[in-house]
Amino acid sequence: MKLKNVLIVVEDINKAKQFYHDLFGLEVILDNDGNIILTEGLVLQEKKYWKEFLGKDIIPENNSCELYFEESDIEHFVEKLESYYPEVKYVNRLMTHSWGQKVVRFYDPDGNLIEVGTPM
């Protein structure tokens, strides 16, 4: 068995699709009306469908998991992030951990936590 995809819930699937394309270069592999599979195994699911399937409320910014990306030129990435999405809500701005890795953490427009770090 292998892990195939990671699914996140989004309010506006087109806005989310644009966000992940703009910042991470993810492309659409399959679009199933409210459920989009992107490259790298990320799946976007519209909130209304997910809530119907689950029968529970969706809690943005719940901090229970994060999407992790690596980027060698993290300073350039942060410039791009702030240029494309100046309203981004940070958990922590660019910082350097004691082991030397640089990271930035922020929420996507739907409150999904994202970390971008330099390769280890």
C-alpha positions as CSV (number, residue, x, y, z in Angstrom):
1,M,0.0,0.0,0.0
2,K,1.2,3.6,-0.6
3,L,-0.1,7.0,0.2
4,K,-1.5,8.4,-3.0
5,N,-2.8,11.9,-2.2
6,V,-3.3,14.5,0.5
7,L,-6.7,16.3,0.4
8,I,-7.4,19.8,1.8
9,V,-10.7,21.6,2.1
10,V,-11.2,24.9,0.3
11,E,-14.0,27.4,0.1
12,D,-13.4,28.6,-3.5
13,I,-11.8,25.9,-5.5
14,N,-10.7,28.3,-8.4
15,K,-9.1,30.7,-6.0
16,A,-7.3,27.8,-4.3
17,K,-6.2,26.3,-7.6
18,Q,-4.7,29.7,-8.6
19,F,-3.0,30.1,-5.2
20,Y,-1.2,26.7,-5.5
21,H,-0.3,27.4,-9.1
22,D,1.1,30.9,-8.4
23,L,3.2,29.9,-5.5
24,F,4.2,26.3,-6.1
25,G,3.7,25.8,-9.8
26,L,1.1,23.0,-9.2
27,E,-0.9,22.0,-12.3
28,V,-4.3,20.4,-12.6
29,I,-4.2,16.7,-13.3
30,L,-7.9,16.0,-13.0
31,D,-10.9,18.3,-12.4
32,N,-14.0,16.5,-11.1
33,D,-16.4,19.5,-10.3
34,G,-15.5,20.4,-6.8
35,N,-12.6,18.0,-6.5
36,I,-9.3,18.8,-8.2
37,I,-6.2,16.7,-8.2
38,L,-3.0,18.8,-8.6
39,T,0.5,17.7,-9.4
40,E,2.6,16.5,-6.4
41,G,-0.5,14.7,-5.0
42,L,-2.4,17.6,-3.6
43,V,-6.2,17.4,-3.8
44,L,-8.5,20.4,-3.4
45,Q,-12.0,19.5,-2.2
46,E,-14.7,22.2,-2.1
47,K,-16.0,22.8,1.4
48,K,-19.6,22.3,0.6
49,Y,-18.9,18.7,-0.7
50,W,-16.6,17.8,2.2
51,K,-19.0,19.1,4.8
52,E,-21.7,17.0,3.2
53,F,-19.5,13.9,3.1
54,L,-18.3,14.3,6.6
55,G,-21.4,15.7,8.3
56,K,-19.3,18.0,10.5
57,D,-18.1,21.6,10.5
58,I,-14.8,22.5,8.9
59,I,-12.4,24.3,11.2
60,P,-9.9,26.6,9.4
61,E,-6.5,27.4,11.1
62,N,-6.9,24.3,13.3
63,N,-3.1,23.8,13.2
64,S,-3.4,20.0,13.3
65,C,-1.4,19.4,10.1
66,E,0.6,21.3,7.5
67,L,1.7,21.1,3.9
68,Y,5.5,21.1,3.7
69,F,7.4,22.3,0.6
70,E,11.1,22.8,0.1
71,E,12.7,25.7,-1.7
72,S,16.4,26.4,-2.1
73,D,15.9,30.1,-2.8
74,I,13.5,30.8,0.1
75,E,14.2,34.5,0.1
76,H,12.9,34.7,-3.5
77,F,9.9,32.6,-2.5
78,V,9.0,35.0,0.3
79,E,9.3,37.9,-2.1
80,K,6.9,36.1,-4.5
81,L,4.5,35.2,-1.7
82,E,4.3,38.8,-0.5
83,S,4.0,40.2,-4.0
84,Y,1.2,37.8,-5.1
85,Y,-0.6,37.5,-1.7
86,P,0.3,40.6,0.4
87,E,-2.6,39.8,2.8
88,V,-1.1,36.4,3.7
89,K,-1.5,35.5,7.4
90,Y,1.9,34.3,8.8
91,V,2.4,31.9,11.6
92,N,6.1,32.8,11.5
93,R,7.9,35.0,9.0
94,L,11.2,33.8,7.6
95,M,13.4,32.4,10.4
96,T,16.4,30.1,10.8
97,H,16.2,27.1,13.1
98,S,19.1,26.2,15.4
99,W,20.1,23.5,12.9
100,G,20.4,26.0,10.1
101,Q,17.2,25.4,8.1
102,K,15.3,28.5,7.0
103,V,11.5,28.2,7.1
104,V,8.4,30.3,6.8
105,R,4.9,29.3,7.9
106,F,1.7,30.8,6.8
107,Y,-2.0,29.9,6.0
108,D,-3.4,29.5,2.6
109,P,-6.6,31.6,1.9
110,D,-8.7,28.8,3.5
111,G,-6.6,28.4,6.7
112,N,-4.6,25.4,5.7
113,L,-1.1,25.6,7.3
114,I,1.8,25.7,4.9
115,E,5.5,25.5,5.7
116,V,8.2,26.2,3.2
117,G,11.8,25.3,4.2
118,T,15.2,25.1,2.7
119,P,16.3,21.5,1.9
120,M,18.0,19.7,4.7
